Amino acid sequence: MTAATTAGIPGYTGDAQPYGGGDTYADYRAPEAGFPFAHLPDLADRRLGATVIAANDEFFAERENLLKPGRPEFDPTAFAHKGKVMDGWETRRRRGPSAEHPHPAPGDHDWALVRLGAPGVIRGLLVDTAHFRGNYPQAVSVEATAVPGTPSPEELSAADVKWTTLVPRTAVGGHAANGFAVTEERRFTHLRVRQFPDGGIARLRVYGEVVPDPAWLTALGTFDLLALENGGRAEDASDRFFSPPVHTVLPGRSQKMDEGWETRRRRDDGHDWLSYALAAQGRIRAVEIDTACYKGNSAGWASLAGRDGGSGDSGEWTELLPRTRLQPDTVHRFLLTDAPAVTHVRLDIFPDGGVARLRLHGSLTDAGARHLTARYAELG
Ligand SMILES: NC(=O)NC(NC(N)=O)C(=O)[O-]
């Protein structure tokens, strides 16, 4: 069944049909228009260092599957000692206390604790029950908290930890993309996911905006002003055909071609581009343009421009790096002298192709540091 929920996001409930062969996603329930928050980074991305630090039960399938990249898969022939092999987090069936009371109590549930890879403001959640057709949870809830440092599961479970409810106990559907809009304007570090009374969830995605710790960035002094983990954002692009722009600001280097940003082959006389917001106003001193793994399809040339104060069509673009030849599968390094203070940059590539990473090493201006500090305080 499908019921309308908040923000026009469909709410799914009820079983999916038993798998009857063929395309395992043929009857998967998901909104055709996608989710209004799915363009945002996943704060629970393993590539940012997120992890499922604990769960009370993972009898059929391990909790870590919740954050695996990529789509959950289903092999109808795969069985192991514990039962059906499932690509998700799945707990055993709960039983009541006696023959007279064989069913779980109303409040019985399983839980998992998730540390976000980059703390931030959460705008939306996906509780994906793909392939859990008759063994998905009847309902789920999601809570969030902000605990500094690296708390243990025991510390997170302490009575004095304040949890904020993002999703109250809500019925979900089997083999469905159960999405929830979140309106809590707070910076969070950890989530607690509960499934009532038990069952399986394939993936958890936590879409939002990274809010870095200004004290850490100030202590660093010089850092990558564009890195997602530092609060940088890929805002818009001319093309996302093969892989998304956010890849260019992820940690580490690409190991495969699809781990960067690659546009389709242009058949006109135009060129592709990507626009970004820095963590805050800063001065860039060193630029890295990495075309790792793009050997026959690297961007041919690239230029970089910056503006101060606002994205969109306001403000003047200032050239930071003129149009420069790029080599395939190469880290290019450029030093900038006396670059102006900017809040946004634009990477233009000619005519098309791939860029794996863009790194903009520099420092926050005083105004940039003040902006970050104020936002950090405002978000509690
Ligand atoms: N057919 C099943 O999937 N059974 C059980 N689950 C697994 N993974 O075996 C269960 O109890 O939900």
The ligand as an SDF file (V2000), in Angstrom:
LIG
                    3D

 12 11  0  0  0  0  0  0  0  0999 V2000
   13.1180  -16.6730    4.1070 N   0  0  0  0  0  0  0  0  0  0  0  0
   13.7380  -15.8550    4.9370 C   0  0  0  0  0  0  0  0  0  0  0  0
   14.3030  -14.8900    4.5150 O   0  0  0  0  0  0  0  0  0  0  0  0
   13.6900  -16.1720    6.2860 N   0  0  0  0  0  0  0  0  0  0  0  0
   14.3450  -15.5200    7.3580 C   0  0  0  0  0  0  0  0  0  0  0  0
   15.3580  -14.5780    6.9300 N   0  0  0  0  0  0  0  0  0  0  0  0
   16.5040  -15.0650    6.3890 C   0  0  0  0  0  0  0  0  0  0  0  0
   17.4380  -14.1240    5.9890 N   0  0  0  0  0  0  0  0  0  0  0  0
   16.7310  -16.2310    6.2520 O   0  0  0  0  0  0  0  0  0  0  0  0
   13.3400  -14.7930    8.1900 C   0  0  0  0  0  0  0  0  0  0  0  0
   12.9700  -15.3230    9.2150 O   0  0  0  0  0  0  0  0  0  0  0  0
   12.9510  -13.6930    7.8320 O   0  0  0  0  0  0  0  0  0  0  0  0
  1  2  1  0
  2  3  2  0
  2  4  1  0
  4  5  1  0
  5  6  1  0
  5 10  1  0
  6  7  1  0
  7  8  1  0
  7  9  2  0
 10 11  2  0
 10 12  1  0
M  CHG  1  12  -1
M  END
$$$$
